[in-house]
């Protein structure tokens, strides 16, 4: 079967699975570019911030160029997971997957502010006033840390929804809930994370690493379960409620 025919025969949840893996790859790649270049940590001083954005405009530009694709992929993943879970949830009067999709959409919007702030810093750091740079970086840190709220919402909704429909394994749901707790704790303690960093900064980092593993695993499940239960020969005869059960 050609690549074109394989793509044409994919279910929407399978497309969402590919998008999940693509999203994880994209955000990891963006960090591989930005972090080695010296991206300042949360709470960094004005001089360090100004020096980085004045010298590393190209790295900031490349990292930022990846994010629009990441937002599209994240939305596709959320829609694919919603398509996989929604029929079973609706029959029980639940909407966990809708909650997860809302979290993904909100984190896209919130992170757009983060990227916009980075681009603004890259454009003004070389000749901007220290007070303006300090204000922009403070905004960046606050929005970046508070974004953990929406990541937690996405993780919680799709983890609980996936578990209750028996779409994902208990360990996978537990990983999602753990990552959600870490992200929410970081967002709740945003003031102290920004002011002090240190061990508190590890809350968000650990939660982010768990989020990446979780989303790759979710994408793999969407691909595998769709392939196993919704092949073209069976799709017309199998009911949706049966298709998404073990």
C-alpha positions as CSV (number, residue, x, y, z in Angstrom):
1,X,0.0,0.0,0.0
2,X,1.4,3.4,-0.9
3,X,2.0,6.1,1.6
4,X,-0.9,8.1,0.1
5,X,-3.4,5.3,0.4
6,X,-2.2,4.6,3.9
7,X,-2.9,8.2,4.9
8,X,-6.3,8.1,3.2
9,X,-7.3,5.0,5.2
10,X,-6.3,6.4,8.5
11,X,-9.0,7.1,11.1
12,X,-9.2,10.5,12.7
13,X,-7.9,9.2,16.1
14,X,-4.9,7.8,14.2
15,X,-4.2,11.2,12.7
16,X,-4.4,12.6,16.2
17,X,-1.9,10.0,17.4
18,X,0.6,11.0,14.7
19,X,0.0,14.7,15.7
20,X,0.7,13.8,19.4
21,X,4.1,12.3,18.5
22,X,4.8,15.2,16.1
23,X,3.9,17.7,18.8
24,X,6.2,16.1,21.4
25,X,9.0,16.0,18.8
26,X,8.5,19.7,17.9
27,X,8.6,21.0,21.5
28,X,11.6,18.9,22.4
29,X,13.4,20.1,19.3
30,X,12.6,23.7,20.2
31,X,14.1,23.2,23.6
32,X,17.1,21.5,22.1
33,X,17.7,24.7,20.1
34,X,16.9,27.2,22.9
35,X,18.4,25.7,26.0
36,X,21.9,25.0,24.8
37,X,22.0,28.5,23.4
38,X,21.6,29.7,27.0
39,X,17.9,30.5,27.5
40,X,17.7,32.1,30.9
41,X,16.0,30.2,33.7
42,X,12.8,31.5,35.4
43,X,13.7,34.4,37.6
44,X,17.0,35.3,35.8
45,X,18.4,38.8,36.2
46,X,17.9,41.6,33.7
47,X,21.6,41.6,32.5
48,X,21.5,37.9,31.7
49,X,18.2,38.2,29.9
50,X,19.4,41.1,27.9
51,X,22.7,39.4,26.9
52,X,21.0,36.3,25.8
53,X,18.3,37.9,23.6
54,X,20.7,40.4,22.1
55,X,23.1,37.7,21.1
56,X,20.8,34.7,20.3
57,X,18.2,36.3,18.1
58,X,18.6,33.5,15.5
59,X,18.1,30.7,18.1
60,X,15.0,32.5,19.4
61,X,13.7,32.9,15.9
62,X,14.2,29.3,15.0
63,X,12.7,28.1,18.2
64,X,9.7,30.4,17.8
65,X,9.2,29.3,14.2
66,X,8.5,25.7,15.4
67,X,5.7,26.7,17.7
68,X,2.9,27.5,15.2
69,X,3.2,23.9,14.0
70,X,3.2,22.6,17.6
71,X,0.0,24.4,18.3
72,X,-1.7,22.9,15.3
73,X,-0.4,19.4,16.2
74,X,-1.6,19.8,19.8
75,X,-5.0,20.7,18.6
76,X,-5.2,17.8,16.2
77,X,-4.1,15.5,19.0
78,X,-6.8,16.8,21.3
79,X,-9.4,16.4,18.6
80,X,-8.3,12.9,17.9
81,X,-8.4,11.9,21.5
82,X,-11.9,13.5,21.8
83,X,-13.1,11.5,18.7
84,X,-11.8,8.3,20.3
85,X,-13.4,8.9,23.8
86,X,-16.4,11.0,23.2
87,X,-19.0,8.4,22.2
88,X,-18.4,6.2,25.2
89,X,-18.3,9.2,27.5
90,X,-21.5,10.7,26.2
91,X,-23.3,7.4,26.8
92,X,-22.3,7.8,30.5
93,X,-23.0,11.5,30.7
94,X,-19.4,12.5,31.1
95,X,-17.1,14.9,29.4
96,X,-13.5,14.3,30.6
97,X,-12.1,14.4,27.1
98,X,-13.8,17.8,26.4
99,X,-12.1,19.0,29.6
100,X,-8.8,17.8,28.2
101,X,-9.3,19.4,24.8
102,X,-10.2,22.7,26.5
103,X,-6.9,22.5,28.4
104,X,-4.9,21.9,25.2
105,X,-6.6,24.9,23.5
106,X,-6.0,27.2,26.5
107,X,-2.3,26.2,26.7
108,X,-1.9,27.0,23.0
109,X,-3.3,30.5,23.6
110,X,-1.2,31.0,26.8
111,X,2.0,29.8,25.2
112,X,1.5,32.2,22.3
113,X,2.0,35.0,24.8
114,X,5.2,33.4,26.0
115,X,6.5,33.2,22.4
116,X,5.4,36.7,21.6
117,X,7.3,38.0,24.7
118,X,10.4,36.2,23.6
119,X,10.2,37.7,20.1
120,X,9.7,41.1,21.6
121,X,12.8,40.7,23.8
122,X,14.8,39.5,20.8
123,X,13.8,42.6,18.9
124,X,14.5,45.1,21.7
125,X,17.2,43.7,23.9
126,X,20.1,45.2,22.2
127,X,18.9,48.8,22.6
128,X,16.0,48.5,25.0
129,X,15.8,50.1,28.4
130,X,16.6,47.8,31.3
131,X,13.2,48.5,32.9
132,X,11.4,47.4,29.7
133,X,13.4,44.2,29.5
134,X,12.8,43.5,33.1
135,X,9.1,44.0,32.7
136,X,8.9,41.8,29.6
137,X,10.8,39.0,31.2
138,X,8.7,39.2,34.4
139,X,5.6,38.8,32.1
140,X,7.3,35.9,30.3
141,X,8.0,34.1,33.6
142,X,4.6,34.6,35.0
143,X,2.7,33.4,31.9
144,X,5.1,30.5,31.4
145,X,4.7,29.3,34.9
146,X,0.9,29.8,35.0
147,X,0.6,27.9,31.8
148,X,1.0,24.8,34.0
149,X,-2.7,25.2,35.0
150,X,-3.9,24.5,31.4
151,X,-1.4,21.6,31.0
152,X,-2.8,20.1,34.2
153,X,-6.3,20.5,32.8
154,X,-5.3,18.7,29.6
155,X,-3.5,15.9,31.4
156,X,-6.3,15.4,34.0
157,X,-9.1,15.4,31.4
158,X,-7.6,13.0,28.9
159,X,-6.0,10.7,31.6
160,X,-9.3,10.3,33.5
161,X,-11.3,10.0,30.3
162,X,-9.0,7.5,28.8
163,X,-8.9,5.4,32.0
164,X,-12.7,5.4,32.5
165,X,-13.3,4.3,28.9
166,X,-10.5,1.7,29.3
167,X,-8.7,3.3,26.4
168,X,-5.4,3.8,28.2
169,X,-3.6,1.7,30.9
170,X,-3.8,2.6,34.6
171,X,0.0,3.4,34.7
172,X,-0.5,5.8,31.8
173,X,-3.4,7.5,33.5
174,X,-1.3,7.6,36.8
175,X,1.6,9.3,34.9
176,X,-0.8,11.9,33.5
177,X,-2.3,12.7,36.9
178,X,1.2,12.9,38.5
179,X,2.3,15.3,35.7
180,X,-0.9,17.3,36.2
181,X,-0.3,17.6,40.0
182,X,3.3,18.8,39.4
183,X,2.2,21.3,36.7
184,X,-0.6,22.6,38.9
185,X,1.6,22.9,41.9
186,X,4.1,24.9,39.9
187,X,1.4,27.2,38.7
188,X,-0.1,27.6,42.2
189,X,3.3,28.5,43.6
190,X,4.2,30.8,40.6
191,X,5.2,33.7,42.8
192,X,7.8,31.7,44.7
193,X,8.9,29.7,41.6
194,X,9.7,33.0,39.9
195,X,11.3,34.7,42.9
196,X,13.3,31.7,44.2
197,X,13.6,29.1,41.6
198,X,15.8,26.3,43.0
199,X,13.9,23.2,44.0
200,X,10.5,24.7,43.3
201,X,11.6,25.2,39.7
202,X,12.0,21.4,39.4
203,X,8.2,21.0,39.9
204,X,7.5,22.4,36.5
205,X,10.5,20.8,34.8
206,X,9.6,17.3,36.1
207,X,6.0,17.8,35.2
208,X,7.0,18.9,31.7
209,X,9.2,15.8,31.2
210,X,6.3,13.6,32.4
211,X,3.9,15.5,30.0
212,X,6.2,14.7,27.0
213,X,6.4,11.0,27.9
214,X,2.6,10.9,28.5
215,X,1.7,12.5,25.2
216,X,4.0,10.2,23.2
217,X,2.4,7.3,24.9
218,X,-1.1,8.6,24.2
219,X,-0.2,9.1,20.6
220,X,1.0,5.5,20.4
221,X,-2.2,4.3,21.9
222,X,-4.3,6.3,19.4
223,X,-2.3,4.7,16.6
224,X,-2.4,1.2,17.9
225,X,-5.9,1.0,19.2
226,X,-7.3,2.6,16.0
227,X,-5.4,0.1,13.9
228,X,-6.5,-2.8,15.9
229,X,-10.2,-1.9,16.3
230,X,-11.1,0.3,13.4
231,X,-9.6,-1.2,10.3
232,X,-11.4,-0.4,7.1
233,X,-12.9,-3.9,6.7
234,X,-14.5,-3.7,10.2
235,X,-15.3,-0.1,10.5
236,X,-18.7,-0.3,8.9
237,X,-19.9,-3.2,11.0
238,X,-18.4,-2.6,14.4
239,X,-20.1,-0.3,16.8
240,X,-18.2,2.7,18.2
241,X,-18.9,1.5,21.7
242,X,-17.2,-1.9,21.0
243,X,-14.4,-0.3,19.0
244,X,-12.8,1.5,21.9
245,X,-13.0,-1.3,24.4
246,X,-10.3,-3.7,25.3
